[in-house]
Each structure stands twice: as structure tokens, then as C-alpha cells.
Amino acid sequence: MSDHQLRVSKIRSGTVIDHVPGGQALRVLAILGIDGTGGETVSVAMNVPSDDMGAKDIVKVEDRELSQAEVDVISLIAPEATINIVREFDVVEKNRVVRPEEVHGVLQCPNANCITTEAEPVESEFTVLREGVRCVYCDTLLREDIAQYIQ
């Protein structure tokens, strides 16, 4: 094995999220609600050399397949990510994330005056832009740390 090869053990079943921008793996875990207290088995490789990306992160979550809503939010911080579904040690599905045009009920608007943060029963809605996401109701633009606004 050369010094440039990555050796990470295979998982029996679950999800492998590859091609995450270097240093973003912890944000992916935040999106998935994984903080180490739930007992999930997770493998994380950060800042791994990548010919295409320079450096990338890889997140493996055993015994869990992601929902489309989770994949949509991951696409906001990792637009080149691939989602690999593993069953009995074989990749049975491999998909590149697709950034949705909008996300509903996933993010909380940081604007205290937004109708979605008041007592009104209004679900949050954000338009996905190249530079971030914009609240449909108050036009607040989120560019960084989108993961911290996940509901």
C-alpha cells in the first residue's frame, strides 16, 4: 500500500457520503443530528487528498439510509457529494446530490421578525441560490454555517 492510498474499513450496511469539501464532515454530522451521544457507528475521514477536490471528507454512517430531506440539506454545503447506499458490504446505489430549487421546513430563519419564527403556523421556505439560501418570506440570505439553522 502506498502512502497516498486511503484504508478505511467497509461497512456492512448504511450510507457513505463521499466528496464532501475538506473540513465539512462535522457539519454533515450536524445535519444528520449525530453528536456522538446516540450510539451510532460513524467513521469520518477529514482532509483526505483528492485529485478532483484537493482535499475531501468522507462520512460513513452504519445502519442508516438518509432521507431525501437530509440529502437536500447536505447538498447545500457539499454540492459535489455522492451518497452511496451499502447493503451486505456492496454499494447498491450511488447518487450524486442534486441541489433542490427550494427547501421547506428544514431550516430556521435567523431573522427574529420573520413570520416563520413567530407564533404563526408557517413552515419555513428557502430558495436555493449559488451563493447560499434565501428566505422566501423575509429575504434573509444565509451564506455560511447553514447547518446551524437546521430545525
MIGU-303127 format. One record per atom (N, C-alpha, C): x, y, z. Coordinates in steps of 0.02 Angstrom, whole numbers, padded with zeros to 5 digits, always signed. Example, Ala and Ser with C-alpha at 12.3 -4.5 7.8 and 13.67 -1.06 7.14 Angstrom:
<recs>
+00660-00284+00390 +00615-00225+00390 +00660-00165+00390 +00642-00112+00354 +00684-00053+00357 +00645+00002+00394 
</recs>
This chain:
<recs>
+00043-00059+00000 +00000+00000+00000 +00045+00062+00000 +00032+00109-00045 +00072+00170-00048 +00048+00219+00005 +00088+00271+00016 +00070+00322+00065 +00008+00362+00045 -00010+00359-00019 -00065+00400-00044 -00132+00363-00045 -00132+00300-00027 -00194+00262-00026 -00229+00271+00041 -00294+00270+00038 -00335+00277+00098 -00362+00208+00116 -00353+00189+00179 -00380+00125+00201 -00431+00138+00255 -00494+00128+00238 -00549+00136+00284 -00590+00072+00277 -00609+00042+00332 -00644-00021+00328 -00713-00014+00297 -00734-00066+00263 -00801-00067+00232 -00853-00071+00287 -00913-00048+00271 -00969-00056+00317 -01017-00108+00288 -01051-00144+00332 -01098-00196+00310 -01159-00163+00277 -01188-00113+00311 -01246-00078+00283 -01247-00007+00309 -01275+00037+00269 -01279+00107+00289 -01265+00153+00230 -01239+00212+00246 -01228+00263+00196 -01156+00289+00200 -01126+00297+00141 -01061+00329+00136 -01071+00394+00098 -01051+00449+00129 -01056+00514+00097 -00985+00534+00079 -00972+00537+00014 -00905+00550-00011 -00904+00617-00048 -00845+00642-00061 -00835+00704-00097 -00864+00764-00061 -00860+00763+00005 -00879+00820+00047 -00819+00868+00048 -00829+00933+00039 -00771+00978+00042 -00732+00970+00106 -00666+00974+00101 -00623+00964+00159 -00643+01008+00217 -00648+00978+00276 -00665+01014+00336 -00739+01020+00350 -00782+00991+00308 -00854+00998+00316 -00888+00937+00346 -00851+00884+00362 -00881+00823+00388 -00921+00834+00452 -00896+00876+00496 -00932+00888+00559 -00998+00923+00546 -01001+00964+00495 -01065+00996+00477 -01113+00944+00449 -01088+00897+00411 -01130+00843+00386 -01159+00804+00445 -01118+00789+00494 -01143+00754+00554 -01196+00795+00589 -01187+00861+00592 -01237+00905+00623 -01303+00901+00585 -01300+00901+00520 -01360+00896+00478 -01397+00831+00493 -01358+00778+00505 -01388+00712+00518 -01408+00704+00591 -01395+00755+00632 -01412+00751+00703 -01369+00703+00742 -01308+00692+00718 -01262+00646+00752 -01212+00687+00792 -01213+00677+00857 -01166+00713+00900 -01125+00667+00945 -01131+00602+00934 -01092+00554+00973 -01129+00526+01032 -01188+00553+01048 -01224+00529+01107 -01277+00477+01090 -01291+00467+01025 -01345+00422+01005 -01325+00350+00994 -01261+00336+00999 -01238+00268+00991 -01227+00246+00919 -01233+00292+00871 -01221+00274+00801 -01148+00256+00791 -01136+00209+00745 -01067+00194+00725 -01052+00236+00663 -01003+00280+00670 -00986+00328+00618 -00911+00327+00606 -00891+00329+00543 -00820+00338+00526 -00814+00404+00488 -00764+00443+00506 -00753+00508+00474 -00680+00512+00452 -00670+00531+00390 -00603+00546+00365 -00605+00618+00342 -00559+00658+00368 -00560+00729+00352 -00495+00749+00317 -00504+00794+00268 -00447+00822+00230 -00404+00769+00198 -00438+00720+00168 -00406+00667+00131 -00385+00694+00063 -00324+00679+00039 -00305+00704-00027 -00352+00679-00081 -00370+00725-00127 -00415+00709-00182 -00390+00743-00245 -00384+00705-00299 -00362+00734-00362 -00410+00788-00387 -00475+00776-00379 -00525+00823-00404 -00536+00883-00358 -00533+00873-00292 -00552+00925-00245 -00494+00955-00206 -00436+00926-00212 -00380+00948-00170 -00382+00911-00104 -00434+00924-00064 -00445+00887-00002 -00520+00875+00004 -00537+00817+00031 -00608+00800+00039 -00618+00764+00105 -00681+00762+00127 -00700+00724+00186 -00745+00667+00164 -00746+00614+00204 -00789+00556+00193 -00824+00541+00259 -00889+00529+00256 -00927+00512+00316 -00963+00446+00302 -00953+00397+00347 -00987+00332+00342 -01032+00325+00403 -01096+00313+00391 -01144+00303+00445 -01172+00233+00437 -01159+00191+00486 -01182+00122+00482 -01255+00116+00501 -01289+00069+00467 -01359+00051+00482 -01407+00109+00475 -01394+00154+00429 -01440+00210+00417 -01436+00232+00344 -01495+00238+00314 -01501+00266+00247 -01533+00335+00254 -01506+00383+00218 -01528+00452+00226 -01595+00465+00193 -01632+00512+00222 -01695+00535+00191 -01678+00585+00136 -01725+00597+00092 -01714+00646+00039 -01704+00715+00068 -01739+00732+00123 -01731+00797+00155 -01660+00806+00181 -01632+00752+00210 -01562+00756+00235 -01514+00766+00177 -01525+00730+00122 -01482+00736+00064 -01487+00807+00035 -01547+00835+00034 -01557+00902+00008 -01516+00953+00049 -01517+00946+00114 -01480+00994+00156 -01404+00983+00148 -01383+00920+00144 -01312+00907+00133 -01289+00939+00068 -01332+00939+00017 -01313+00968-00047 -01299+01043-00042 -01326+01075+00010 -01314+01147+00018 -01242+01162+00039 -01211+01116+00076 -01142+01128+00098 -01092+01084+00060 -01117+01033+00025 -01074+00987-00012 -01105+00972-00080 -01106+01021-00126 -01141+01012-00189 -01112+00959-00236 -01051+00935-00223 -01021+00883-00264 -01023+00814-00230 -01055+00810-00173 -01055+00747-00134 -01089+00690-00171 -01066+00630-00156 -01100+00570-00180 -01127+00533-00119 -01186+00504-00127 -01218+00465-00074 -01219+00393-00097 -01183+00351-00061 -01179+00280-00078 -01217+00239-00026 -01265+00200-00048 -01302+00156-00004 -01270+00087-00006 -01253+00062+00053 -01218-00002+00059 -01263-00053+00094 -01268-00112+00063 -01305-00167+00094 -01262-00230+00086 -01252-00266+00141 -01210-00326+00141 -01143-00314+00106 -01111-00259+00125 -01044-00240+00103 -01040-00218+00030 -01096-00217-00006 -01095-00196-00076 -01130-00129-00084 -01102-00086-00127 -01136-00023-00144 -01192-00041-00192 -01254-00030-00170 -01312-00048-00211 -01342+00013-00245 -01321+00072-00223 -01346+00134-00252 -01293+00187-00244 -01280+00225-00297 -01231+00279-00293 -01261+00339-00329 -01271+00393-00292 -01303+00452-00321 -01264+00514-00303 -01258+00558-00351 -01230+00625-00338 -01287+00667-00311 -01273+00708-00260 -01326+00751-00234 -01349+00800-00287 -01411+00819-00285 -01438+00870-00329 -01466+00924-00285 -01441+00984-00295 -01466+01040-00254 -01538+01055-00275 -01583+01055-00227 -01652+01071-00243 -01659+01145-00257 -01714+01164-00289 -01726+01235-00301 -01750+01269-00237 -01784+01230-00194 -01810+01257-00131 -01805+01203-00078 -01801+01225-00015 -01806+01179+00042 -01862+01205+00088 -01904+01158+00111 -01962+01176+00152 -01956+01143+00220 -01966+01182+00273 -01970+01155+00340 -01906+01124+00367 -01850+01138+00335 -01787+01107+00355 -01742+01156+00392 -01744+01219+00372 -01702+01271+00401 -01745+01320+00440 -01716+01349+00492 -01749+01401+00531 -01720+01468+00512 -01763+01516+00496 -01739+01582+00477 -01711+01618+00539 -01651+01647+00533 -01621+01682+00590 -01651+01751+00603 -01692+01776+00558 -01723+01842+00566 -01780+01836+00618 -01771+01868+00675 -01821+01864+00729 -01888+01892+00707 -01889+01935+00657 -01952+01966+00633 -01985+01927+00577 -01955+01872+00555 -01984+01832+00501 -02047+01797+00526 -02096+01793+00484 -02160+01762+00502 -02151+01689+00523 -02098+01656+00498 -02088+01586+00515 -02061+01576+00586 -02036+01629+00618 -02009+01623+00686 -02058+01647+00738 -02115+01674+00716 -02166+01697+00763 -02213+01639+00778 -02266+01653+00813 -02313+01601+00834 -02359+01578+00777 -02347+01604+00718 -02389+01584+00661 -02371+01513+00638 -02420+01475+00615 -02405+01407+00591 -02381+01409+00518 -02324+01443+00506 -02297+01449+00439 -02232+01410+00434 -02229+01363+00389 -02169+01322+00379 -02116+01364+00343 -02054+01357+00364 -02000+01395+00331 -01992+01371+00260 -01970+01417+00217 -01959+01401+00147 -01901+01444+00123 -01851+01411+00094 -01792+01445+00069 -01781+01428-00003 -01763+01478-00043 -01743+01468-00112 -01668+01455-00112 -01647+01403-00148 -01576+01385-00151 -01543+01424-00207 -01491+01461-00190 -01454+01502-00237 -01382+01476-00241 -01345+01499-00289 -01274+01479-00294 -01236+01502-00232 -01251+01561-00206 -01212+01588-00150 -01241+01572-00081 -01295+01534-00078 -01324+01516-00014 -01398+01500-00021 -01437+01518+00030 -01509+01509+00028 -01543+01573+00052 -01601+01589+00023 -01637+01650+00040 -01707+01632+00065 -01726+01661+00122 -01792+01651+00149 -01844+01681+00101 -01894+01642+00084 -01946+01664+00038 -01988+01721+00069 -01995+01722+00135 -02039+01769+00169 -02006+01836+00185 -01943+01836+00206 -01912+01899+00228 -01848+01916+00190 -01829+01875+00142 -01769+01886+00100 -01703+01881+00137 -01701+01855+00198 -01638+01846+00233 -01596+01796+00194 -01532+01813+00183 -01487+01770+00145 -01438+01736+00193 -01436+01670+00190 -01387+01631+00229 -01333+01608+00182 -01270+01626+00197 -01214+01607+00154 -01169+01556+00187 -01160+01561+00252 -01114+01518+00288 -01150+01486+00347 -01120+01432+00371 -01147+01397+00430 -01220+01380+00423 -01240+01358+00364 -01310+01340+00352 -01331+01284+00399 -01285+01240+00416 -01302+01183+00460 -01329+01205+00527 -01307+01263+00553 -01330+01284+00619 -01404+01307+00619 -01433+01315+00561 -01503+01336+00556 -01550+01279+00541 -01526+01217+00544 -01568+01159+00533 -01615+01151+00592 -01679+01140+00577 -01729+01132+00630 -01729+01063+00658 
</recs>
